[in-house]
Amino acid sequence: MSAWLINPLDDFAFLLTSPVWLALTVFQIWMLVHALRNREWLWAFFIFIGSGLGACWYYFAVYRDSGSRGFELPGAQSRARIKELQAKIHYLDNAYHHFQLGDVYFQREKFVEAEKCYRDALVREPQDIDARAHLGQCLLRLKRPAEARPLLESVVSEKPEHDYGHTMMALAETLTALGETDNALLYWQHITQNHFYPRAKVQLAEIYAAKNQPAAARAELQDVLSDDPHTPAYQRKRDRVWIRRAKGLLRKLK
């Protein structure tokens, strides 16, 4: 397949008559573009020469585990972990295992399943602050911000720094989704004063830009982009989505 990437005209007719190879080629190009955009140079090389094998390896090792669009919750992602928790729930049926299973589904972006698990946890332990916070975040991902708001507000009121500020970030995103950008702005400003989260700074910049404050927006975005090369690799991987948004918004503001 890499030969086709080098000499596309030679094999074009063959690909048109071979849908399987065409699909594999499209997949390889997709993974190659993703690796290049994220500056995974070594991976890009292996994808290019790997005749599909490198692309598959990259998909399972990097692409699939790139996180839930920049959102994070603790919890394993493997099928074995799901089965382990389901077995514990079958025998013990306690709130904690329902909550953990919800986190696994959340990480896998199976938000409907995650919602059920968090609600099951709250049936058994109604005041659990972590289950309330994560259910709120789950409802936000399901585009139900009106339902998420009271859960997230209750947690932030009780413990403002819950989940190291991630719950407050979810509340700010919820308010933005509900059109309450002035209230969201206050939360984003509080978060960025206490934490350096690209997720917070980029969304704060987006509100500044929407309010016709380009200088303030550029300052936040430049902070994010200047800090990015110096952050650990694992952190850069998690923040990719926000770095891309920062670059895109900065180009529009210039």
N, C-alpha and C positions, 0 to 999 in steps of 0.2 A: 504493500500500500504506500509506503514511503516513496517507492519508485514512481508511483502515479503522481505524488506531490511534486516530484522533481520534473517528470516528463508527462504532464497532464494530457497533451495532445495525442501522444502515442496510444494511450489506454482509454481515451474518452469513449470511443465506440464500444469497447468491451464493457465499460461501466454501465453504459446505457442499457445493455442487454443482460446485466447481472445486478439486480436490485440488492442482493445481499452485500456484494462488495461496495455498491454505491452507499448503502446505509452505514457500513463500517468506515468508509472514507469520510462521510459527513461527520460521524462520531469522532473520528481521529482529529479532524480539523477543529471541531468544537472544543475538544480537550486541549488541543494545541493553542488555540486562541485564548482560552481561559488561563493556561499556564503562563503565556506571554504577558497577558494583562496583569497578572499577579507576580510578575518577575520571578517565576519559578524556572530559571534558566536551565538547570540540569534536567528537570522534569521535561521541559520543552524539547530538549535534545533527544531524550529517550522516546518521547512520543513520536517525534519526527522519524526516527529510524526503526521504530518498534513494530511496524506493520500491524498495528491494532493492539498488540499485546501491551505496549507501553501506555496507550490511551486507556485501556481497561484497568491497568495497574494504578494509573493516576486517578481514575474515577473513584476507585474504592479506597485508595490511600489518602487522597487529598480532597478531591472535589466533594464527595458525599459527606465528608466530615467537616466541611467548612463552616458549620454552625447554622442556626436558625435565623438567617437574614440579619446577623449582628446581635441577636438576643441570646442571652445565656441563662441557663438554670442548671443546677447540679444534677447529675444522674447519668448512668451508663446507657449505651445505645444498642448493645448487642441483643440478639434474639435470646441468647442464653440467659441474660439478665432478666428479660421479660418473663421467661418461663420460671426462673428461680423465684421471682416476686409473686407470680401467679400461684405457685405452689405454697408459698408462705401465707398468702391471703386465704387460700383454701383451708389451711389447717389452723391459722391463728386469727385471721380476719381482723387485724388491728388497723388503726388509722395511719400509722407510720408507713406500713407497707403499701397501702393504697396511695399515699402521698408519693412515695418513691416511684411507684409504677407510673403515676401521672407525670413525674419529671422525665422519665425515660421516653414516654410518648411525646412529651413536649419537645424534647431534643430531636426527635425524629419527625417533628412537624405534623404529628397525628393529633391535632388539637381537639377533635371530637372525642377521641378515646381519653385524652388527657383530662378534659373537662369532667367526664364521668368519674374518673379516678379521684380527682380533687373533691368532687361533691360527695363521693363515698367516704372519703377521709373526714370531711366536715360533718357528715351524719354521725360518725363515731366520736368526733372531737370537735364540736362546733366552734370553739374559740381559738383553734390552732392558727397562729398568725402566719405561719409559712404557707399553709394550705389556702388561706384566704388570699394571700398575696399572689400565689402562683395561679390560682383560679382566675383572679382578676386579669393577670397577664394573658392567660389562655383565652379569656373572653375577648380581650382586645385583639388578639390575633384572628379570632373568629369574626371580627368586624361587628362586635356587639359592645361598643364602648359605653353605652348607657348602663348596661348591666355590670360592666367592669368597674365603673366609677365608684360606687359606694364601698365595694370591697377594698379597692386600693386606697381610697381616702381614709377608711377606718384604720388600715395598717399604718399609713404614713402619720396619721394623727397620734397613734399609739407609740410608734417607733420610727421617727423620721429617717434614720439611717439604716432601715431594714434592708438586708441583702446588699449592704455597702452602697446604698443609693440607687440600686436597680429598680426597687419598687417605686421610688419617687419618679424615676425616669419613665416608668410605665404609666404613672398617673399623668405626667406632663404630656405624654403621647395621647393618652385618653382624652384629655381636655382639648388638645389640638384637633383630634378627630371629631369632637363635639362642637368645634368652632369657637372655643373659648381660648383664643390665643393669648389674650392679655394675662389670664390666670396661668396658662402654660408657661409664659415668659418668666414669671416670677419663680416658678419651680426650676426652670432651666438655669436661671441666673444663680439660684441657691446651689444647685448641683455643681456648676462649673467653678464656683468659688471654693468648693470643698473637695472636688475630685477632678482629675484630668481624664475624662471619658470622651473619646471622639464621638461616640453616639450622642452625647449631650451637647458638645460644642457645635457639631454640624447642625443639629436641629435648632439650636439657639440661633445660629447664623442664618438658617432658613427663615426664622421668624423676623430677624432684623432685616433681611432682604425684602420680605413681604411688607414690612413697615417702612420701606424706603430709607433704610439706614445702612447703606452699602459699606461705609467705613467700618462700622461695628461688625458687620458680617465678615468682611475681609480679615479683620484682626483675628476672629475666632478660627476661620478656615486656615489662615497662615500658621497659627499655633499648631493646629492638627498636623498639617503637612510638614512643617519643620521638625516636629517631634517624631514623626513616623519612622524615618530611617534609623533612629536610635533605640527603638523599642525592641524587646525580645521577639524572636521569630514567631513563637506561639501567639503572642499578643497581636502581632501584625496580621497573622492569619485570621484571627477573630474579628479584626477591625477592617478587613478589606472593603466591606460594603460601604462603610462610612468614609473611608479614604476616597473611594470612587465618587461618592456623592459630594465630598468636599472639593475634589478637582473639577467636577462638572459645574458646581455652583460658582466656584471662583472664576472659571472661564466666562460665565455669563455676566459676572460683575465687572469684568475688565473692560 
